[in-house]
Amino acid sequence: MELGRRGFVAGSLGAAGVAVLAGCTTGQNRTTVADWPTEPGDEKATITWWSSSIPDDSGGDLRNTLIKAFHKRYPNIKVNLVAGPSDTDVNRTTLTTQIAAGSPTPDVSLGDIAWPGQFARNKLAVPANDLVPSDYWDQFSEGLRDAAQVDGEYYMFPVYIDEGFLCYRKDLLDKHGLQVPNSWEEVAATSKKLIQAGDVKSGFVYQGNVYEGLTCSVTEFTADAGGTLVNDDYTKSTVTSSETRSALEFMQSLVKDGVTPRASMTYIEQASLDAFTTGRAAFLRNWSYAYDVANSPSSSNVAGKVGVRPRPGFDGGPQGHSTIGGWGNYINPHTEHPAAALAFAKWMSGEEAQMLIVDKGGVIPASMDALNSEAAAKKKRPQYEAAKDITLVARPTATGFYPKLSQAIFVNANAIILGQKGLESGTKQMASQMNIALEGRAL
């Protein structure tokens, strides 16, 4: 997918957009990304940052802390926060509609790690290779670098990564002399015991709604079973394989057996977390911040009673799979303040902001330097320790048609798990819709 970065801005904005950008310069026309100023200078500028909440380690929100620190570093640049929707798919749809229409705002948007393929294909973000030194990206892990680029061109400035963990009620396991489960079969069996004892209403909850969170869970359970969702070159779905069907069959059995409540198939991250922190569930699959929230007295009824471990696997199979999650900043190609927008995006991925995430964040910093720092070690966060035993698995996000591909997965998976579609017919329909998406034929 060759996008021609040196003609990117002119090609995506048209004559009117180029005129707007040219009006922001002194003595020259800036019609290509390569010509963008890479330092903000002394002029005052106000930019907007579209961002959903970034959890801090007390269950609060880190965004304003980050903005205040940036203002101290760049006093001439004011950042206005625009709160993005908490639902990832609603967030993406709302944002892409606005940018595709040519809006110069938001100047910078915090987006999912799954978005680079779509944003690159539709020219919704600025390619960044010409805007930073080539070694700038070395601070990130190989997997994160791969996720942030399309055909060798970077479109996302990583801010934080995330991984799926299993939170569990230590107090209830101790009460009944039970071990922390080492397999999904044990999770199901332990859940039934705790439900029968009247300690909880539900066993295991996760993000099962018809949205991207369910694609993450399906990816993980499929990896647990030894399978994948697409072939290596992203040309064909593989969800009719015995491994994927086995994973979906198990997820279906959790609902049938009352381990996972049917309501969990309407949950996004917050709803599943609420079910756990109010004491209604014994086990929770969620991202790293969930452990901090669950152990915060101000936001949880079970604070001090929660443990965390990598996701288990099936009996006799590999352990600790997690979808690679995370968020990073994308620069709007229509921004009227390119230098200020770039300064903010770079700062958020740089040492100062990354160490703030280590010190006060409820998420994992994107920078390996920050993650491996002495300050991170002193935090003694259980998530950091558990992450050492996690094997990251990628969603098939490299295709420019990923949103429709993911939709085919989560819509059909939700129906299969609820028993509204048969396993065989449902996976065949899922595969057919995925193949249409991979060919670029989905509307």
C-alpha positions in Angstrom: 0.0 0.0 0.0 2.1 2.9 -1.2 0.6 6.2 -0.1 3.1 8.6 -1.4 3.9 10.5 1.8 5.5 13.5 0.1 2.2 14.2 -1.7 0.1 13.2 1.3 -1.1 16.5 2.5 -1.8 18.0 -0.9 -3.5 14.9 -2.1 -5.7 14.5 0.9 -6.7 18.1 1.5 -7.1 19.4 -2.0 -6.5 23.0 -3.0 -8.6 24.5 -0.2 -6.8 22.5 2.5 -3.4 23.3 1.1 -4.3 27.0 1.2 -5.2 26.7 4.8 -1.9 25.1 5.7 0.0 27.5 3.6 -1.6 30.3 5.5 0.0 29.1 8.6 3.5 29.6 7.3 5.8 32.6 6.8 7.2 33.1 3.4 6.6 29.6 2.0 3.9 27.2 1.0 3.8 23.9 2.9 2.0 21.4 0.8 3.8 18.2 1.8 4.4 16.5 5.1 8.1 16.6 4.4 7.9 20.4 4.5 6.1 20.6 7.9 8.0 22.5 10.6 9.2 20.0 13.2 9.6 22.6 16.0 6.8 24.8 17.3 8.8 28.1 17.6 7.7 31.0 19.8 4.2 31.6 18.3 1.2 30.9 20.5 -1.1 28.1 19.3 -4.1 26.3 20.6 -4.7 22.7 19.6 -7.5 20.2 20.5 -6.7 16.7 21.7 -9.5 14.1 21.3 -9.0 11.4 23.9 -11.1 9.0 25.9 -10.1 8.5 29.5 -6.6 7.3 30.5 -6.8 5.6 33.8 -4.5 6.6 36.6 -3.3 4.3 39.4 -6.1 5.5 41.8 -9.0 4.8 39.5 -9.1 8.4 38.3 -8.1 10.0 35.0 -4.5 10.9 33.9 -5.3 13.2 31.0 -5.3 16.5 32.8 -2.1 15.6 34.6 -0.4 15.0 31.3 -1.8 18.2 29.8 -0.5 20.3 32.7 2.9 18.8 32.4 3.0 19.5 28.7 2.0 23.1 29.3 5.0 23.6 31.6 7.3 22.3 28.9 5.6 24.2 26.0 3.9 27.3 27.6 3.0 28.7 24.2 0.9 25.8 23.2 -2.5 25.4 24.8 -4.2 22.0 24.7 -8.0 21.8 24.8 -9.2 18.4 25.8 -12.2 16.9 23.9 -13.5 13.8 25.6 -13.9 10.9 23.2 -16.5 8.1 23.6 -15.5 5.2 25.8 -16.8 2.7 23.3 -13.9 2.1 20.9 -16.0 1.6 17.8 -18.2 4.7 18.5 -15.0 6.6 19.1 -13.5 5.6 15.8 -16.7 6.1 13.8 -17.3 9.6 15.2 -13.7 10.6 14.7 -13.2 9.3 11.2 -16.4 10.9 10.0 -15.2 14.3 11.3 -11.7 14.0 9.8 -12.9 12.6 6.5 -15.1 15.6 6.2 -12.1 17.9 6.3 -12.3 19.2 9.8 -9.0 20.7 11.1 -10.0 19.6 14.6 -9.2 17.6 16.6 -5.5 18.4 15.8 -4.4 15.2 17.6 -6.5 12.2 18.5 -5.7 9.3 20.9 -6.7 6.2 19.0 -6.6 2.5 19.2 -3.6 0.4 18.2 -6.0 -1.3 15.7 -6.5 1.8 13.6 -3.3 2.4 11.5 -4.5 0.3 8.6 -7.7 2.1 8.2 -6.2 5.5 8.9 -3.4 5.0 6.4 -5.7 3.7 3.6 -8.2 6.6 4.0 -5.6 9.3 4.7 -7.0 10.1 8.1 -3.6 10.6 9.8 -0.3 12.1 8.9 2.6 9.7 8.1 5.3 10.5 10.5 8.6 9.1 9.1 9.7 12.5 7.8 8.8 14.3 11.0 11.0 12.6 13.5 14.6 11.1 13.5 14.7 7.5 12.2 15.9 6.2 15.6 12.9 7.7 17.4 10.9 4.5 17.1 13.7 2.4 18.7 12.2 3.0 22.1 9.2 0.8 21.3 9.1 -3.0 21.2 9.1 -4.7 17.9 5.5 -5.7 18.2 4.4 -2.2 18.9 6.4 -0.8 16.0 4.8 -3.3 13.7 1.3 -2.3 15.0 2.1 1.5 14.5 3.1 1.3 10.9 1.7 0.3 7.5 4.0 -0.6 4.7 7.0 0.8 6.6 5.3 4.2 7.3 4.4 5.1 10.9 1.0 6.6 11.5 0.7 6.4 15.3 2.8 7.8 18.1 2.4 5.1 20.8 1.3 6.4 24.3 0.6 3.2 26.2 0.2 -0.4 25.6 -2.2 -2.8 27.3 -2.6 -6.5 27.9 -5.4 -8.7 29.1 -5.2 -10.1 32.6 -7.3 -12.3 34.8 -8.4 -10.6 38.1 -9.7 -12.9 40.8 -11.1 -12.7 44.3 -8.3 -13.8 46.6 -10.5 -13.7 49.7 -13.1 -16.1 48.2 -10.4 -18.6 47.1 -8.9 -18.5 50.5 -12.2 -18.9 52.2 -12.8 -22.2 50.4 -9.2 -23.4 50.3 -9.1 -23.1 46.5 -6.1 -22.5 44.4 -5.8 -19.7 41.8 -7.0 -21.4 38.6 -4.3 -22.5 36.1 -6.7 -23.3 33.2 -10.0 -22.2 31.9 -11.6 -25.5 32.9 -10.5 -24.7 36.5 -11.9 -21.1 36.2 -15.3 -22.7 35.2 -15.2 -25.3 38.0 -14.2 -22.8 40.7 -16.8 -20.3 39.5 -19.5 -22.9 40.0 -18.4 -23.7 43.5 -18.4 -20.0 44.5 -21.8 -19.4 42.9 -23.3 -22.5 44.6 -21.8 -21.3 47.9 -23.7 -18.0 47.5 -20.5 -15.9 47.5 -21.1 -14.4 44.0 -23.9 -14.3 41.4 -21.5 -14.8 38.5 -18.3 -16.6 37.9 -16.3 -15.1 35.0 -17.1 -11.8 33.2 -15.5 -10.2 30.2 -16.2 -7.8 27.4 -18.8 -9.6 25.2 -20.7 -6.8 23.6 -20.9 -6.5 19.8 -17.8 -4.3 19.6 -14.0 -4.5 19.3 -13.6 -5.9 22.9 -15.2 -9.1 21.9 -12.8 -9.5 18.9 -10.0 -9.2 21.4 -11.5 -12.0 23.6 -12.2 -14.2 20.5 -8.6 -13.7 19.4 -7.3 -14.7 22.8 -9.4 -17.8 23.3 -8.6 -18.9 19.7 -4.9 -18.6 20.5 -5.4 -20.6 23.7 -6.9 -23.3 21.5 -3.9 -23.1 19.1 -5.7 -21.3 16.2 -5.8 -18.0 14.4 -8.5 -15.9 12.8 -6.9 -15.3 9.4 -4.1 -16.9 7.3 -0.6 -15.4 7.3 -1.1 -13.1 4.3 -4.4 -11.7 5.3 -6.3 -13.2 2.3 -8.6 -15.7 3.9 -10.5 -16.3 7.2 -9.6 -19.4 9.2 -12.4 -19.3 11.7 -14.0 -22.6 10.5 -10.9 -24.4 11.8 -11.4 -26.9 14.7 -9.3 -24.7 17.0 -11.5 -21.6 16.5 -14.7 -23.7 16.8 -13.4 -25.2 20.0 -12.7 -21.8 21.4 -16.2 -20.5 20.6 -17.8 -23.7 21.9 -16.1 -23.2 25.2 -17.2 -19.5 25.4 -20.7 -20.7 24.5 -20.6 -23.3 27.3 -19.7 -20.6 29.9 -23.0 -18.9 29.3 -24.9 -22.2 29.0 -23.6 -23.4 32.3 -24.2 -20.1 34.1 -20.5 -19.4 34.7 -20.7 -16.2 32.5 -24.0 -14.3 32.8 -25.8 -13.5 29.6 -25.5 -9.9 30.6 -21.8 -10.2 30.0 -22.5 -10.3 26.3 -23.6 -6.7 26.6 -20.6 -5.6 28.6 -17.8 -3.3 27.5 -14.8 -2.6 29.7 -16.6 -0.5 32.4 -19.6 -2.6 32.7 -17.6 -5.8 33.2 -15.4 -4.0 35.7 -18.5 -2.8 37.6 -19.7 -6.4 37.8 -16.4 -7.3 39.5 -15.9 -4.3 41.8 -19.4 -4.5 43.2 -18.7 -8.1 44.2 -21.1 -9.8 41.7 -18.4 -11.8 39.9 -15.4 -13.9 41.0 -13.2 -13.6 37.9 -12.7 -10.8 35.4 -10.8 -10.5 32.1 -9.9 -6.9 31.6 -6.9 -4.6 30.9 -4.2 -3.7 33.3 -5.9 -0.7 34.8 -8.7 -2.9 36.1 -6.5 -4.3 38.9 -5.8 -0.8 40.2 -9.4 0.2 40.1 -10.6 -3.0 41.8 -8.1 -2.5 44.7 -9.0 1.2 45.1 -11.3 1.8 48.2 -12.8 4.8 46.5 -14.0 2.9 43.5 -14.4 -0.8 44.6 -16.3 -2.8 47.2 -13.6 -5.5 47.0 -10.5 -3.4 47.4 -7.6 -5.4 49.0 -9.2 -8.7 48.1 -8.2 -8.9 44.4 -5.3 -10.7 42.8 -4.1 -10.7 39.2 -2.4 -13.2 36.9 -2.0 -13.7 33.1 -4.9 -15.2 31.3 -4.8 -19.0 31.8 -5.0 -21.5 28.9 -6.9 -24.7 28.3 -5.9 -27.9 30.0 -2.6 -29.1 28.5 -2.3 -26.1 26.3 -0.2 -22.9 26.2 -0.8 -20.3 28.9 -0.9 -16.5 29.1 -2.1 -15.3 25.7 -3.2 -11.7 25.5 -4.3 -9.4 22.6 -1.8 -6.6 22.2 -3.8 -3.5 23.1 -2.9 0.1 23.5 -3.5 3.6 22.3 -1.4 6.2 20.5 -1.8 9.7 19.0 -2.7 10.4 15.4 -2.1 13.8 13.8 -5.0 15.2 11.7 -3.7 15.9 8.2 -6.0 19.0 8.1 -4.6 20.6 11.3 -4.0 24.3 11.1 -1.2 24.0 13.7 1.1 21.2 12.5 4.1 22.1 14.5 2.2 22.3 17.7 0.3 19.1 17.0 3.6 17.3 16.3 5.2 18.7 19.4 2.3 17.4 21.5 2.3 13.9 19.9 6.1 13.6 20.2 6.0 14.7 23.9 3.3 12.2 24.8 5.6 9.4 23.5 8.7 10.9 25.0 10.5 10.4 28.3 8.7 12.9 30.4 5.2 11.7 29.6 6.2 8.1 29.6 7.7 8.4 33.1 4.5 10.2 34.3 2.6 7.1 33.1 5.0 4.9 35.1 4.6 7.1 38.2 0.9 7.8 38.2 -0.7 5.8 35.4 -2.9 2.8 35.6 -1.7 1.5 32.2 1.6 0.2 30.8 3.9 2.8 29.2 4.6 2.4 25.5 8.3 3.1 25.9 10.5 0.1 26.8 12.9 2.5 28.4 10.2 3.6 30.8 8.9 0.1 31.4 12.4 -1.2 32.3 13.3 1.8 34.3 14.3 1.8 38.0 11.2 3.9 38.8 9.0 1.2 37.2 10.7 -1.5 39.3 10.1 0.5 42.4 6.4 0.7 41.7 6.1 -3.1 42.2 3.0 -3.2 40.2 1.7 -6.8 39.9 0.7 -6.2 36.3 4.3 -5.5 35.4 5.4 -8.8 36.9 2.5 -10.8 35.4 3.3 -9.3 32.0 6.6 -11.1 31.9 4.6 -14.4 31.4 2.3 -13.1 28.8 2.5 -14.0 25.1 1.1 -11.3 22.9 -1.1 -12.2 20.0 -2.2 -9.7 17.4 -5.6 -9.1 15.9 -5.5 -9.0 12.1 -5.2 -5.2 12.1 -2.7 -4.9 9.3 -5.4 -4.9 6.6 -6.9 -1.6 5.7 -10.3 -3.2 5.9 -9.9 -4.2 9.5 -13.0 -2.4 10.9 -15.3 -4.5 8.7 -13.2 -7.6 9.4 -13.6 -7.1 13.1 -17.3 -6.4 12.8 -17.7 -9.8 11.1 -16.0 -11.4 14.0 -17.7 -9.7 16.9 -21.3 -9.7 15.5 -21.2 -13.4 14.7 -19.3 -14.4 17.8 -21.8 -12.7 20.1 -24.7 -14.6 18.4 -22.8 -17.9 18.6 -21.9 -17.5 22.3 -25.5 -16.6 23.1 -26.8 -19.6 21.2 -28.6 -17.5 18.6 -26.6 -19.1 15.9 -25.3 -22.7 15.6 -21.6 -23.2 15.9 -21.1 -24.6 12.4 -23.5 -22.2 10.6 -22.3 -19.3 12.7 -18.6 -19.8 12.0 -19.3 -20.4 8.2 -21.2 -17.1 8.2 -18.4 -15.4 10.1 -15.8 -16.7 7.6 -17.9 -15.6 4.6 -18.3 -12.0 5.9 -14.6 -11.9 6.9 -13.5 -13.0 3.4 -15.7 -10.3 1.9 -14.1 -7.7 4.2 -10.6 -8.9 3.4 -11.3 -8.5 -0.3 -12.5 -4.9 0.3 -16.0 -5.7 -0.8 -17.8 -5.0 2.5 -19.9 -1.9 2.6 
